[in-house]
């Protein structure tokens, strides 16, 4: 009889422990997301990336768990928040509380915030193109007009993505400005350190991820001949290569189409 009582008590304790463990899947695990730029050389070293600014409206999280149910949640940034990611630097991190568990897969959808105040500058670009078509201005004046527009972009617009760097070749030495100002979403499946899709988040341990931006991959389809063909802008002695939806768009489109597929998040 005594043995039966002991066995019953042990079974009760085990059942209670199992219940607590199951309940723990409702508890939040802190997850910290860092941001970095891949250190791979871009365009065989002729292109150097100094910083990338991304402006986010929200990060939408979707996860499928082995135990505890699936997760759908969102982290919003009021009016859009700009994060500056510098090369070879410790950059700002974003913290989330995500229910702990074993996820397979876990995805983050980066919802970008564009700037609605671009319309006036688009009109300036249209007038600049009219000057080119009419042949009224010489190339140097056209470069100066474009340089002024570029400076206005840098001063007045908070785009979805802004890449700043420098480009050097035998024919040009210029500051590179790559600017995206469209509504868009990047859906990223998180990987573990081994490259797998199983991601484990636990409440009482450090859960970290790294968002890696890879401009070397973005620009890997751009040849020196293509980059050298860009129409440059000039302002106060500075030469710019400006890549946007409206200026040097043939280069912009080739780069833009490679951005989402190469952006990754590695966990722990």
Secondary structure, DSSP 8 states (H G I E B T S, - for coil): -HHHHHHHHHHHHHHHHHHHHHHGGGSEEEEEEEEEE--S-BGGGTEEEEEEEEEEEEEEEEEEESSS--EEEEEEEEEEEEEEEETTS----EEEEEE-EEEEEEEEEEEE---GGGHHHHHHHHHHHHHHHHT-S-HHHHHHHHHHHHHHHHHH---SEEEEEEEE-SS-EEEEEEEE-S--EEEEE-EETTS-S-EEE-TTS-EEEEEEE-HHHHGGG--HHHHHTS-EEEETTEEEEEE-SSSSHHHHHHHHTTHHHH-EEEE-
